[in-house]
């Protein structure tokens, strides 16, 4: 009984003040991540302009992982929409699908790195090679945090703590997941078009 009161208080505080403190922290982290990736992509462009730049094809698995992460963004949004309608069974199933897609994305990224290595493209080598590993590795690190957040939501849903009147954490998870998907799509096309 007390937990539902706390959840309701959180939702009320959010509407009265305009932004929940937890949501504000998430948005700060997202802005910091955007700045980090902007710094790396800017450094990439500057370094490429200095010459001594090797051009190579991105691994095919990066294209597959791009499709997977785009699909996972849809399943996450549908999970959130289902929770808003109190369709807990559908929400749980979609959270599991999103988790599996997130794990597949991570596996495809690792396979992509092995494809790079088999093509003699290594982390320590030409700067163009290093940037691909750094950018994709940094994103994968963020993805692991996102996967952990989805696992936490699955646990909460199993404990019946996600209801249409207490969606704050699922909303945060959905926002983070969309950010991670959008960031990878940006990075993939950035690397594809700026070789």
GIMO-V120549 format. One record per residue. N is the residue number from 1. RES is the residue in one letter. PHI is phi in whole degrees, 0 to 359 (none if undefined). Layout:
<<N,RES,PHI> <N,RES,PHI>>
//
This chain:
<<1,X,none> <2,X,294> <3,X,295> <4,X,292> <5,X,294> <6,X,298> <7,X,299> <8,X,295> <9,X,299> <10,X,298> <11,X,297> <12,X,295> <13,X,301> <14,X,296> <15,X,286> <16,X,287> <17,X,268> <18,X,100> <19,X,207> <20,X,293> <21,X,302> <22,X,294> <23,X,295> <24,X,299> <25,X,297> <26,X,300> <27,X,295> <28,X,297> <29,X,295> <30,X,295> <31,X,298> <32,X,298> <33,X,294> <34,X,300> <35,X,296> <36,X,297> <37,X,292> <38,X,296> <39,X,296> <40,X,292> <41,X,289> <42,X,294> <43,X,299> <44,X,302> <45,X,296> <46,X,296> <47,X,293> <48,X,298> <49,X,291> <50,X,277> <51,X,91> <52,X,53> <53,X,239> <54,X,270> <55,X,260> <56,X,213> <57,X,280> <58,X,289> <59,X,296> <60,X,298> <61,X,297> <62,X,295> <63,X,293> <64,X,298> <65,X,293> <66,X,295> <67,X,297> <68,X,297> <69,X,289> <70,X,295> <71,X,297> <72,X,295> <73,X,294> <74,X,293> <75,X,296> <76,X,294> <77,X,295> <78,X,294> <79,X,297> <80,X,295> <81,X,298> <82,X,295> <83,X,296> <84,X,297> <85,X,265> <86,X,63> <87,X,269> <88,X,295> <89,X,298> <90,X,294> <91,X,299> <92,X,299> <93,X,299> <94,X,291> <95,X,296> <96,X,296> <97,X,297> <98,X,297> <99,X,299> <100,X,298> <101,X,296> <102,X,297> <103,X,293> <104,X,300> <105,X,303> <106,X,299> <107,X,297> <108,X,296> <109,X,296> <110,X,295> <111,X,298> <112,X,300> <113,X,296> <114,X,293> <115,X,294> <116,X,299> <117,X,299> <118,X,294> <119,X,267> <120,X,64> <121,X,247> <122,X,241> <123,X,301> <124,X,260> <125,X,182> <126,X,293> <127,X,305> <128,X,298> <129,X,290> <130,X,299> <131,X,299> <132,X,297> <133,X,294> <134,X,295> <135,X,296> <136,X,290> <137,X,291> <138,X,296> <139,X,294> <140,X,298> <141,X,301> <142,X,296> <143,X,297> <144,X,299> <145,X,297> <146,X,297> <147,X,296> <148,X,299> <149,X,295> <150,X,295> <151,X,300> <152,X,298> <153,X,291> <154,X,296> <155,X,296> <156,X,299> <157,X,292> <158,X,294> <159,X,268> <160,X,57> <161,X,262> <162,X,247> <163,X,225> <164,X,296> <165,X,262> <166,X,216> <167,X,249> <168,X,304> <169,X,289> <170,X,293> <171,X,298> <172,X,297> <173,X,297> <174,X,296> <175,X,299> <176,X,298> <177,X,295> <178,X,297> <179,X,299> <180,X,297> <181,X,295> <182,X,298> <183,X,294> <184,X,294> <185,X,300> <186,X,300> <187,X,297> <188,X,299> <189,X,289> <190,X,299> <191,X,293> <192,X,293> <193,X,268> <194,X,242> <195,X,271>>
//
